[in-house]
Amino acid sequence: MKRIFTTAAFSLIIMATFAQQQVDPAEEIKKQLSSDELAQYESAEAYKAKGDNLMQQAVNKQNQSDKLKTQAAKLKKGKAKKLNKQADAIDEAVATQKNSAYAQYEKAAKEFYAVYSQNLETLIEDAPANKKPKAESHISEAASYFANAEDKLKRTPTGKKVTPLQIMKVKEDANKSFDDALDNCVQAYAEILGWYDKKEEPKPQPVVQQQPQKPADKIIYKVQIAADDKPLTIEYLRKLYPTTEGLNNELEDGVYKYSVGFFSTYEEAAKARDEIKAKGVSTGVFVVAYKNGKKVDVSEVYNPQE
């Protein structure tokens, strides 16, 4: 049985994710780019904007098809057949429109990845030693996802009998891999530039005893927004969110769980959760906690009485 909990506007989630750190990923990345890299980055943004526009048009057409199918379900067979035929024609147009959108997303992804790869190669050389391992891991993951996306596109079916829907399924799958590649690049920037670091270091306290101290536990809070027994497709996510950038996901006991945020206090995470729920999501959005990288029950690390 599927378990899906979502919010209606991913842009709001992105704001909640980075608001506490006052970080705009795109603006922070742009600060690191040379003039040539910036020009290429802006070209990628233009491709993505075209893709978003085409995808929104496709969603609008899909709504028309859904309305016709709903009407047809209430009619007798003869009249219903006519409406369903109209809906099928719209569905084919939707697939064609989405393929055009994916073509723009592909161009954008290749431009973004070219910029990220070149710029990260420079940044990683001067990155602090403690930042490099995770950043390099994300860069490696990005390369793997990008190669996988290109390999999928090579298998796009061709021929007179191939339908737009068949092509769309391949492009949709490839586009998800492109998104995963770009997401890992952004996470690499986050590690190198310290977006998730605490804004203020604790002030040194007077030493009252000269004894070895146990390192403090590292507690991180996130806001879980979705869970499913199968990976959510990029098509499904794009209907709900303008972008998938910054989304965390993990596989736990056979369930794919999606969350946002890297909050150092429960109060910050709870505020982000409430902002998301205020936009219309009443269930399935809640705070989760991690202790030294391991997921734990929130009550284990947070006591509201303290």
Secondary structure, DSSP 8 states (H G I E B T S, - for coil): -------S-HHHHHHHHHHTTT--HHHHHHTT--HHHHHHHHHHHHHHHHHHHHHHHHHHHHHHHHHHHHHHTTS-HHHHHHHHHHHHHHHHHHHHHHHHHHHHHHHHHHHHHHHHHHHHHHHHHTS-TTTHHHHHHHHHHHHHHHHHHHHHHHT---STT--HHHHHHHHHHHHHHHHHHHHHHHHHHHHHHTTTS-SS------------------EEEEEEEEEESS---HHHHHHH-S--TT-EEEEETTEEEEEEEEESSHHHHHHHHHHHHTTT--SS-EEEEEETTEEE-HHHH--TT-
